[in-house]
Amino acid sequence: MTYTLRSALIPVDDAYATVDVQIVDDRIAAIGSDLPTVGTAIDAENKLLLPGFVNGHAHSVQFWQRGLIPQLPLELWLADVFDTAPTELEQTYLGALGTAIGTLMSGGTCVMDHLYVIAGHEVESVAAAARAYKEVGIRAFIAPLIQDMPFVAGYPEGLKTLPHKPYHQSTAAILAIMETIVTELHEPDAGIQIAVGPTGFHRCTDALFEGCRDLSDRYNLCRHIHLLETKAQKMLAQERYGGSGVKHLQQLGFLDHRTSLAHSIWLDEPDMAILAETQSTVVHNALSNLRLGSGIAPVLKYLQAGVNVSFGCDGAASNDGQDMLEAIKIGSLLHNVTDPDYQHWITPRKAINMAAIGGFTGVNLADQVGSLTVGKQADLVLYDLKNLSLLPRTDPVKLLVLGRPTAAVDSVWVRGQRVVADGILHTVDASHFTQTVFDYSQGYSKPHYQTIHQVEAHYRRVMGLTD
């Protein structure tokens, strides 16, 4: 499709400019004044045009656990998450739809889905999520969340103290499934890419990391994991490796420019230097970090060290939504209390750059998309500046990031396709989706958690919380 956006407002340096933008096929063909109309003319007057953001870390199936899990630290929260995990492929499909819609309608054009897969139906799980993302029209990276160690391995002293059985699949079997997923479902030309997604060193062996590294090299795949999200994980790294988990991942050859690392809270300065050296990306998930009490990621120090940082919403069981603008706001303002030097704080313009080009750097696409640049793919979002939540007309970018925008997205283009127009999603029937989710919810009953009772006393002891 071909479009000409008329009189769009764009940020330029510390000011704004009013421009026309031509979109031809999937590319930004021209940006300038008084451009000739090609294709469909779009009235963009009184609208702010920005590149699309990347939701750099999500767990789409957790859509079904929104508002469900109590406020607990990660290690106990996960016990409840696993006890209530959806087990139907239709829920996987609908969860991806919900994640895509939430991301699109808050300015995101791409999502990294660290996908919980249904045991025994791993390929089908990824296929269900991929189908949803294709139907909505969002760009998606799907990283099946894999591990080859039992649940209790994620606790300090867990394997020594807590009863457990070996993980139910071998490392070789898991890697074979991953390769099948890649060969069958990796479709970059359709906007769907498979990434390798070992959950993190706390439940993965070196052999699994090495196998994922090799798959990544063989098929040029992104790599995505959780990294040092909690103090318990830092303790576990000391227990398992005798030192830095980051250094260990570097020695395994897992860290490079295709690697994105969710959370990354409990790192020290030598770890930060490794991330900068390897060109790895930190995905900042401030909302879930606060909800789970995990800590505050040292984002200002990352930026000062030259580490690329992007934003993520995390799963909807620890957020409990998929609002990119909310994630950017909290993820920016939170750090005003971590450094008294206000010149280091994240400005609204810095924040949108982190969410856009920073996000696409994290998924290895910054040379193709992520900025208002002629020749790049058209992942673009128009915000309605006459929307009450973006009034009065002061500074649009500041109000977008620092305010509370509500239904402010007017139009969204992904890979040149207009998927949202006049504030309405045009690729899927959102009302039908809403009714389907409502119908599923009719059968809700309060869950009976079991796993937490098997691990809570151990967790409290190793974390020094025993009464």
BELVEN-V110115 format. One record per pair of residues at least 6 apart in sequence whose ideal C-beta (glycine too) atoms are under 8 Angstrom apart, sorted by the first residue. I is the first residue (numbers start at 1). J is the second residue. D is the distance in whole Angstrom. If there is no record, write none. Layout:
BEGIN
((I;J;D) (I;J;D))
END
This chain:
BEGIN
((1;23;7) (1;25;8) (1;39;7) (1;40;7) (1;416;6) (1;417;6) (1;418;7) (2;22;8) (2;23;7) (2;24;5) (2;25;7) (2;38;5) (2;39;3) (2;40;7) (3;22;7) (3;23;4) (3;38;8) (3;39;5) (3;40;5) (3;41;8) (3;42;6) (3;413;8) (3;418;7) (4;20;6) (4;21;7) (4;22;5) (4;23;8) (4;35;6) (4;36;8) (4;37;5) (4;38;5) (4;39;6) (4;40;7) (4;41;5) (4;42;7) (5;20;6) (5;21;4) (5;22;8) (5;23;7) (5;42;5) (5;44;4) (5;49;7) (5;382;7) (6;20;6) (6;37;8) (6;41;6) (6;42;6) (6;43;6) (6;44;6) (6;45;7) (7;18;5) (7;19;8) (7;20;7) (7;43;7) (7;44;6) (7;45;4) (8;18;7) (8;19;6) (8;20;7) (8;21;6) (8;44;4) (8;45;8) (8;47;6) (8;48;8) (8;49;4) (8;382;7) (9;16;5) (9;17;8) (9;18;6) (9;44;8) (9;46;8) (9;47;7) (9;48;5) (9;49;7) (9;385;7) (9;396;7) (10;16;7) (10;17;6) (10;18;8) (10;19;6) (10;31;8) (10;48;8) (10;49;5) (10;50;8) (10;372;6) (11;50;8) (11;349;6) (11;352;8) (11;397;6) (14;349;8) (16;396;7) (18;33;8) (19;31;5) (19;32;6) (19;33;6) (20;30;8) (20;31;7) (20;32;6) (20;33;7) (20;34;7) (20;35;4) (21;28;7) (21;30;7) (21;31;5) (21;35;8) (21;44;8) (21;49;7) (21;372;8) (21;380;8) (22;28;7) (22;29;4) (22;30;4) (22;31;8) (22;35;6) (22;38;6) (22;39;8) (23;29;6) (23;39;8) (23;378;5) (23;380;8) (23;413;6) (23;416;6) (24;38;7) (24;39;7) (24;416;8) (25;416;6) (26;377;5) (26;378;6) (26;415;5) (26;416;3) (26;417;8) (27;375;6) (27;376;7) (27;377;6) (27;378;6) (27;416;7) (28;372;7) (28;373;7) (28;374;5) (28;375;7) (28;376;6) (28;377;8) (28;378;5) (28;380;8) (29;38;8) (29;374;7) (30;374;6) (31;372;7) (31;374;6) (42;382;8) (42;411;7) (44;382;6) (46;384;7) (46;385;5) (46;386;5) (47;382;5) (47;383;6) (47;384;6) (47;385;6) (47;410;6) (47;411;8) (48;382;7) (48;383;4) (48;385;6) (48;390;8) (48;396;5) (48;397;7) (48;400;7) (49;372;7) (49;380;6) (49;381;7) (49;382;6) (50;107;7) (50;352;6) (50;356;7) (50;372;8) (50;380;7) (50;381;5) (50;383;7) (51;356;4) (51;357;7) (51;369;8) (51;370;6) (51;371;5) (51;372;6) (51;379;6) (51;380;6) (51;381;7) (52;107;7) (52;108;6) (52;109;3) (52;110;7) (52;356;7) (52;369;8) (52;370;8) (52;379;4) (52;380;6) (52;381;5) (52;412;7) (52;413;8) (52;414;7) (53;107;5) (53;108;5) (53;109;7) (53;110;8) (53;311;7) (53;324;5) (53;328;7) (53;352;8) (53;355;4) (53;356;6) (53;359;6) (53;381;8) (54;108;7) (54;109;8) (54;110;5) (54;111;7) (54;112;7) (54;310;6) (54;311;8) (54;355;7) (54;356;7) (54;358;8) (54;359;3) (54;360;6) (54;362;7) (54;363;6) (54;370;8) (55;99;8) (55;103;5) (55;108;5) (55;110;7) (55;111;4) (55;112;7) (55;311;8) (55;312;6) (55;313;5) (55;322;7) (55;324;6) (55;327;8) (55;359;8) (56;112;5) (56;260;6) (56;262;8) (56;281;8) (56;283;4) (56;310;4) (56;311;6) (56;312;4) (56;359;5) (56;362;5) (56;363;8) (57;112;6) (57;114;6) (57;224;8) (57;260;8) (57;262;4) (57;263;8) (57;283;4) (57;285;6) (57;312;3) (57;313;7) (57;314;6) (58;99;6) (58;103;8) (58;111;5) (58;112;7) (58;113;5) (58;114;7) (58;312;7) (58;313;6) (58;314;7) (58;315;6) (58;316;8) (58;322;7) (59;113;7) (59;114;5) (59;115;7) (59;116;6) (59;145;7) (59;314;7) (59;315;3) (59;316;8) (59;317;7) (60;92;8) (60;95;5) (60;96;4) (60;98;7) (60;99;4) (60;100;8) (60;111;8) (60;113;5) (60;115;6) (60;129;6) (60;315;8) (61;85;7) (61;86;6) (61;91;7) (61;92;6) (61;95;4) (61;96;8) (61;115;7) (61;116;5) (61;315;8) (62;81;7) (62;95;7) (62;116;7) (62;315;3) (62;316;5) (62;317;4) (62;318;7) (63;94;7) (63;95;4) (63;98;4) (63;99;6) (63;316;5) (63;322;8) (64;86;5) (64;91;6) (64;95;6) (64;440;8) (65;81;6) (65;84;6) (65;85;8) (65;315;8) (65;316;7) (65;317;4) (66;316;5) (66;317;7) (66;320;4) (66;321;7) (67;320;5) (68;84;6) (68;317;6) (68;447;7) (69;77;6) (69;80;5) (69;81;6) (69;84;7) (69;317;5) (69;318;7) (70;77;8) (70;80;7) (71;291;7) (71;292;8) (71;293;8) (72;80;7) (72;292;7) (72;452;8) (73;230;7) (73;232;8) (73;292;6) (73;293;5) (73;294;7) (73;459;8) (73;463;8) (74;229;6) (74;230;5) (74;232;8) (74;292;5) (74;294;6) (75;154;6) (75;155;6) (75;230;7) (75;232;6) (75;455;7) (75;459;5) (76;452;5) (76;455;7) (76;456;6) (76;459;6) (77;292;6) (77;317;8) (77;318;7) (78;151;8) (78;154;7) (79;151;8) (79;449;7) (79;451;4) (79;452;4) (79;454;8) (79;455;6) (79;456;8) (80;447;8) (80;449;5) (80;451;7) (80;452;6) (81;317;6) (82;151;7) (82;451;6) (83;447;7) (83;449;5) (83;450;6) (83;451;5) (83;452;8) (84;447;5) (84;449;8) (85;116;6) (86;92;7) (86;95;7) (87;118;6) (88;118;8) (89;118;7) (89;121;6) (89;124;6) (89;125;7) (89;128;5) (90;128;8) (91;440;8) (92;115;8) (92;117;8) (92;118;7) (92;125;5) (92;128;4) (92;129;6) (93;128;4) (93;129;7) (93;131;6) (93;132;5) (94;132;7) (94;433;7) (94;436;7) (94;437;6) (94;440;8) (95;129;8) (95;132;8) (96;113;7) (96;128;7) (96;129;4) (96;130;8) (96;132;4) (96;133;6) (96;140;8) (97;132;4) (97;135;7) (97;136;6) (97;428;7) (97;433;6) (98;316;8) (98;322;7) (98;433;7) (98;437;7) (99;111;6) (99;113;7) (99;316;7) (99;322;5) (100;111;7) (100;132;6) (100;133;6) (100;136;4) (100;138;4) (100;140;7) (101;136;7) (101;425;6) (101;428;8) (101;430;7) (101;433;7) (102;313;8) (102;316;8) (102;321;6) (102;322;3) (102;323;6) (103;109;8) (103;110;8) (103;111;5) (103;138;6) (103;313;8) (103;322;5) (103;324;6) (104;136;7) (104;138;6) (104;409;8) (104;412;6) (104;414;8) (104;419;7) (104;420;6) (104;425;7) (105;407;8) (105;409;6) (105;420;7) (105;425;7) (106;322;7) (106;323;5) (106;324;4) (106;325;5) (106;326;7) (106;409;7) (107;324;5) (107;325;6) (107;355;8) (107;381;5) (107;383;7) (107;409;6) (107;412;8) (108;138;8) (108;324;4) (109;138;6) (109;139;6) (109;379;4) (109;380;8) (109;381;7) (109;412;6) (109;413;8) (109;414;5) (110;138;7) (110;139;4) (110;140;7) (110;141;7) (110;359;7) (110;360;7) (110;363;7) (110;365;8) (110;369;8) (110;379;7) (110;414;8) (111;133;8) (111;138;6) (111;139;8) (111;140;5) (111;141;7) (112;140;8) (112;141;5) (112;143;7) (112;195;7) (112;222;8) (112;224;6) (112;260;7) (112;283;7) (112;312;7) (112;362;8) (112;363;6) (113;129;6) (113;133;8) (113;140;6) (113;141;7) (113;142;5) (113;143;7) (114;143;5) (114;145;5) (114;197;5) (114;199;8) (114;224;6) (114;226;8) (114;262;7) (114;315;8) (115;125;7) (115;126;6) (115;129;6) (115;142;5) (115;143;7) (115;144;5) (115;145;6) (115;197;7) (116;125;8) (116;145;5) (117;125;4) (117;126;7) (117;144;5) (117;145;7) (117;146;8) (118;124;7) (118;125;5) (119;168;7) (122;144;6) (122;177;5) (122;181;7) (123;177;7) (123;180;6) (123;181;6) (123;184;7) (123;185;8) (125;144;7) (126;142;6) (126;144;6) (126;181;5) (126;185;5) (126;194;7) (127;184;8) (127;185;6) (129;140;8) (129;142;6) (130;140;7) (130;142;6) (130;185;6) (130;187;8) (130;192;5) (133;139;8) (133;140;4) (133;142;8) (133;191;7) (133;192;6) (134;190;6) (134;191;7) (134;192;6) (135;427;6) (135;428;5) (136;419;7) (136;425;7) (136;427;5) (136;428;6) (137;191;8) (137;414;5) (137;417;6) (137;419;4) (137;427;5) (138;191;7) (138;414;6) (138;419;7) (139;191;5) (139;369;8) (139;379;7) (139;414;6) (139;415;7) (140;191;7) (140;192;6) (140;193;7) (141;193;5) (141;194;8) (141;195;5) (141;222;6) (141;224;7) (141;363;5) (142;185;8) (142;192;7) (142;193;7) (142;194;6) (142;195;7) (143;194;7) (143;195;4) (143;196;6) (143;197;3) (143;222;7) (143;224;4) (144;178;7) (144;181;6) (144;194;8) (144;197;6) (145;197;5) (145;199;5) (146;174;5) (146;178;7) (146;197;6) (146;198;6) (146;199;7) (146;204;8) (146;208;7) (146;212;8) (147;167;7) (147;198;7) (147;199;5) (147;203;4) (147;204;5) (147;208;7) (148;167;5) (148;169;7) (148;170;7) (148;171;5) (148;174;6) (148;203;8) (148;204;6) (148;205;5) (148;207;7) (148;208;5) (149;159;8) (149;167;6) (149;203;5) (149;204;6) (149;205;6) (150;159;8) (150;164;4) (150;165;7) (150;166;7) (150;167;5) (150;203;8) (151;164;7) (151;203;7) (151;451;7) (152;158;4) (152;159;6) (152;162;4) (152;163;8) (152;164;5) (152;455;7) (153;159;5) (153;164;8) (153;202;7) (153;203;5) (154;202;4) (154;203;5) (154;232;8) (154;233;8) (154;236;7) (155;162;7) (155;232;7) (155;236;7) (155;455;7) (155;458;6) (155;459;6) (155;462;7) (156;232;6) (156;235;5) (156;236;5) (156;239;6) (156;462;5) (157;239;7) (157;458;8) (157;462;6) (158;164;8) (158;455;8) (158;458;7) (161;458;6) (162;454;7) (162;455;6) (162;458;6) (163;454;8) (169;177;8) (171;205;6) (171;207;5) (171;208;5) (171;211;7) (174;208;7) (174;211;8) (175;208;7) (175;211;4) (175;212;7) (175;215;7) (178;196;7) (178;211;8) (178;212;7) (178;215;6) (179;215;6) (181;194;6) (182;194;5) (182;215;7) (182;219;5) (182;221;7) (185;192;7) (185;194;6) (186;192;7) (186;193;6) (186;194;4) (186;219;7) (186;221;7) (187;193;8) (191;414;7) (191;415;6) (193;221;7) (193;222;7) (193;363;8) (194;219;8) (194;221;6) (195;216;8) (195;221;5) (195;222;4) (195;223;6) (195;224;5) (195;363;8) (196;212;4) (196;213;8) (196;215;6) (196;216;5) (196;221;6) (196;222;8) (196;223;5) (196;224;7) (197;212;8) (197;223;8) (197;224;5) (197;225;7) (198;204;4) (198;208;5) (198;209;6) (198;212;5) (198;225;6) (199;225;7) (199;226;6) (200;225;5) (200;226;4) (200;227;6) (200;229;8) (200;233;7) (201;209;7) (201;225;8) (201;227;8) (201;233;8) (201;236;8) (201;237;7) (201;240;7) (201;245;5) (201;248;7) (201;249;7) (202;226;8) (202;233;5) (202;236;5) (206;252;6) (209;249;7) (209;252;5) (209;254;5) (210;252;6) (210;253;8) (210;254;8) (212;223;7) (212;254;7) (213;223;7) (213;252;7) (213;253;5) (213;254;5) (215;221;6) (216;222;7) (216;223;5) (216;258;6) (220;258;8) (221;258;7) (222;258;5) (222;259;7) (222;260;7) (222;363;5) (222;364;6) (223;254;6) (223;256;8) (223;258;6) (223;259;4) (223;260;7) (224;259;7) (224;260;5) (224;261;8) (224;262;7) (225;254;8) (225;259;8) (225;261;6) (225;262;7) (226;261;8) (226;262;5) (226;263;6) (227;245;7) (227;246;7) (227;249;8) (227;261;4) (227;262;7) (227;263;6) (227;264;5) (227;267;8) (228;234;6) (228;237;7) (228;245;6) (228;246;7) (228;263;7) (228;264;6) (228;265;6) (228;266;4) (228;267;6) (228;271;8) (229;262;7) (229;263;4) (229;264;8) (229;265;6) (229;266;8) (229;289;8) (229;294;5) (230;265;7) (230;266;7) (230;292;8) (230;294;5) (230;295;7) (231;266;6) (231;295;7) (231;463;7) (232;459;8) (232;462;7) (232;463;6) (233;245;7) (233;266;7) (234;245;7) (234;266;4) (235;462;7) (236;245;8) (237;243;7) (237;244;7) (237;245;3) (237;248;7) (241;247;8) (241;248;5) (244;268;8) (244;270;7) (244;271;6) (246;255;8) (246;267;6) (246;271;4) (246;274;5) (246;275;7) (247;270;7) (247;271;7) (247;274;6) (249;255;5) (250;274;5) (250;278;6) (255;274;7) (255;275;7) (255;278;4) (255;280;5) (256;278;6) (256;279;7) (256;280;7) (257;278;8) (257;279;4) (257;280;7) (257;364;7) (258;364;5) (259;278;7) (259;280;5) (259;281;7) (260;280;7) (260;281;4) (260;282;8) (260;283;5) (260;310;7) (260;362;4) (260;363;7) (261;275;7) (261;280;6) (261;281;7) (261;282;6) (261;283;7) (262;283;5) (262;285;6) (262;312;6) (262;314;7) (263;283;7) (263;285;6) (263;289;7) (263;294;7) (263;297;7) (264;275;8) (264;282;4) (264;283;8) (264;284;8) (264;297;6) (264;302;8) (265;289;6) (265;294;6) (265;295;4) (265;296;7) (265;297;5) (265;298;8) (266;295;7) (267;275;8) (267;298;7) (269;301;7) (269;305;8) (272;298;8) (272;301;6) (272;302;6) (272;305;5) (272;307;6) (273;305;7) (274;280;8) (275;282;7) (275;302;7) (275;305;8) (275;307;5) (276;305;5) (276;306;4) (276;307;5) (279;308;7) (280;307;7) (280;308;8) (281;307;8) (281;308;5) (281;309;7) (281;310;6) (281;358;7) (281;361;6) (281;362;4) (282;297;7) (282;299;7) (282;302;6) (282;307;6) (282;308;7) (282;309;5) (282;310;8) (283;309;8) (283;310;5) (283;311;7) (283;312;4) (283;362;6) (284;297;6) (284;299;6) (284;309;6) (284;310;7) (284;311;6) (284;312;7) (284;331;5) (285;311;8) (285;312;5) (285;313;7) (285;314;4) (285;327;7) (285;331;8) (286;296;8) (286;297;7) (286;327;7) (286;330;5) (286;331;4) (286;334;5) (287;313;7) (287;314;7) (287;318;8) (287;319;5) (287;326;7) (287;327;6) (287;330;6) (287;331;8) (288;294;8) (288;313;8) (288;314;4) (288;315;7) (288;318;4) (288;319;6) (289;295;6) (289;296;7) (289;297;7) (290;330;7) (290;334;8) (291;318;5) (291;319;7) (291;320;8) (292;318;6) (296;334;6) (296;335;8) (296;338;6) (298;338;7) (299;309;6) (299;331;7) (299;335;5) (299;338;8) (299;346;7) (300;335;5) (300;338;6) (300;339;5) (300;344;5) (300;345;8) (300;346;7) (302;309;5) (303;309;6) (303;346;8) (304;344;7) (308;358;6) (308;361;5) (308;362;6) (309;354;6) (309;358;6) (310;354;6) (310;355;7) (310;358;4) (310;359;4) (310;361;7) (310;362;5) (311;324;7) (311;327;5) (311;328;5) (311;331;5) (311;351;8) (311;354;6) (311;355;5) (311;358;8) (311;359;7) (312;327;7) (313;319;6) (313;321;7) (313;322;5) (313;323;7) (313;324;7) (313;327;5) (316;322;6) (319;327;8) (324;355;7) (325;400;7) (325;401;7) (325;405;5) (328;351;5) (328;352;7) (328;354;8) (328;355;5) (328;401;6) (329;401;6) (329;402;7) (331;351;8) (332;346;4) (332;348;7) (332;350;8) (332;351;4) (332;401;6) (333;402;7) (335;345;7) (335;346;6) (336;342;7) (336;345;5) (339;345;7) (346;354;7) (348;395;8) (348;397;5) (348;398;5) (348;400;7) (348;401;4) (348;402;6) (349;397;6) (351;401;5) (352;397;6) (352;400;8) (352;401;7) (356;370;5) (356;371;7) (357;366;6) (357;370;4) (357;371;5) (359;370;7) (360;366;5) (360;368;8) (360;369;5) (360;370;3) (361;370;7) (368;376;6) (368;377;6) (369;376;5) (369;377;4) (369;379;5) (370;376;7) (370;379;7) (372;380;8) (377;415;6) (377;416;7) (378;413;5) (378;415;7) (378;416;4) (379;413;7) (379;414;6) (379;415;7) (380;411;8) (380;412;7) (380;413;5) (381;409;6) (381;411;7) (381;412;5) (381;413;8) (382;409;7) (382;410;5) (382;411;4) (382;412;8) (383;390;7) (383;396;7) (383;400;6) (383;405;7) (383;408;5) (383;409;6) (383;410;6) (384;390;7) (384;408;6) (384;409;8) (384;410;4) (384;423;7) (385;391;8) (385;393;7) (385;396;6) (387;405;7) (387;406;7) (387;407;7) (387;408;5) (388;406;8) (389;403;6) (389;404;6) (389;405;5) (389;406;4) (389;407;8) (389;408;6) (390;396;7) (390;399;5) (390;400;7) (390;403;7) (390;405;6) (390;408;5) (399;405;8) (400;408;7) (407;423;6) (409;420;6) (409;423;7) (410;420;8) (410;421;8) (410;422;7) (410;423;6) (411;418;6) (411;420;6) (411;421;5) (411;422;7) (412;418;7) (412;419;5) (412;420;4) (413;419;7) (418;426;7) (419;425;7) (419;426;6) (419;427;5) (420;426;7) (424;430;8) (459;465;8) (460;466;5))
END
